């Protein structure tokens, strides 16, 4: 037979080697296919692993990167304060103040701890870069919106850390 199907079940003499060749070809095709699939899966996994592995260590290093990060996490006081610190390193005190105020507007009302962190960052900014009047004004405003005792305690700690004199409760 030169090329059809054998109904008797007897294969011609050269057919055994052809069928074993075709079996080995099928096996090698299957092996190659599974190998290429596993390579594809491995390369995808490697790409995904690389992206996720580098994400935590990638700290924003420009205003645009901070803006992007804050779009993803607008309630993160950590990011807002980092952004303020970044601007202070660039000697942009007024911009840092503005970012602090913007953070207070953007952070959700239910995130009281996050808002308190930003308030205290603003107080620390005024302690380091503002006048006594601006420092007192921000402190009073922070005390209006947060627990007064907590704000007072953190304000006193910040003053002590900065080497400034704290004000007593009687002066309030």
N, C-alpha and C positions, 0 to 999 in steps of 0.2 A: 504494500500500500504506500502510496506516495503522499498522502496528505489527508485522509479522512478519519472518521471515527471507526474503531474496530469493535464490532458488536460481539465478537467471539471471546473477547478478553485476552486474546493472545496478542502480544505486541510483537512487531517485527524485530529482528535482531538489533538494529540500531536504535530502536525506540527506548530501550531501557536506559541507555546512556543519555538519550534526549530528555526522558522524563526526570532522571536524576539531575540532569543539568537544569531543567526547568524548575525542579523543586529547589535546587540550590540557588537558582536565580531568584525564585520567589522568596526564599529565606533571606538571601542577601538584600533583596529589595525591601523586605519587611524590616530587616536589621538597619538598613540605611535610613528608612523612613522613621523608625523609632529613634534612631540616633539623631536625626535632624530635628525631630520633635523635642527630644531631651535637650539638645543644644539650644533650641529656641526657648524652651522653658527656663533653662539655666541662664541664658542671656537676659531674658525678661526679669528673672529673679535677681540677677546681679544688678541690672539697671535700677530696679525698685529698691534693692538693698542700698545701693550707692546713694540714691536720692534721700532715703529716710535716714541713713547713717550720717549724712552731712547736714541735715536740717537743724538739729539742735545746736551745732557748733557755728552755724552761719548766723552771726550777729549783724543786724543792720548797720551799715557804715555810711549811709547818706540819708538826707531828709526824705528822699523819694522811697527808699527802702523802709524807713520807719513808717511812712504813710501807708505803704502797702501792707506791712505787718499789722498796723492798727486797723486797717479795713477788715482783716481776718479776725482780729481779737480786740474789739473796741472796749471791752470791759477789763482789760488787763492793766492794772495800775503799774505793774512791773515794766511793761513796754512804754507807757506814757512817761514814767520817771526816767527810764533809760534815754528816751528822746530828749527830755529836758536836760539831762546830764550831757548828752551829745552836744546840744546847743550851747551849754555853758562852757564846754571845752573849746568851742569856736568863739567864745566871748560874746555870745548873742543872748544877753541877759533878758532883754525885753521879749525876744522871741520865746525864750524858755518860760517866762511868765505867761505869755499868750497860750502856749501849748498846755500849761497846767490848767488854765481856765477852760480851754477847749476840752481837756480831759474830763473836767467836772461836768461839762454839758453832755458829753458823749457817753460816759459811763452810766449804766442803768441805775435808776433810783434804788432798786433793791440790793445793789452791790455796795452796802454801807462801808464795809472794810476797805474795799478798793478806793472808794471816794475819800475815806479818812487818810489812806496812804498818800493820795495826791495832795490833799490839804496839807499834810505834814511836809511833803516835799516842797510845797509853796512856802510854808513857814521857814523851812531850812534855807531855801533860796533867799528869802528876805533877811534871814539872820546873817548869811554870808555876803550878800550883795546889795541889800537894801538899807534904808535908813531905819532909825528907831520907830518913826511914825508908821512907815510902811509895814514893818514887822508887826507892830501892835495891831494895825488895821487887819492884816491877814489873820493873825491869831484870833482876834475877836470874831471875825467872819467864820473861821473854822469852828469856833466854839458855838456859834449859832446853829450850824448845820449838823453838828455831831455831839456826842456825849461830852459835856464840859469837863468832867473830871479826867477823862481819857486824854482829851486835847491838852488840858493843863499839864498833866503828868508828862506827856510826850514833849510838850513845849519846854518844860523845865529841863528835861533830859537833853534836849537839843541846845538850850542855852548853856548848860554846864559843859557839854561837849565842845561848844564853840568858845568857851571861856568868857561868856557874857554873864552879867548879873541877872538873876531871876527876879521877878516881881512877886510880892506876896499876895495872898488872897485878899487882904485888907485893901490893897490898892485897886482892886477890881471893883 
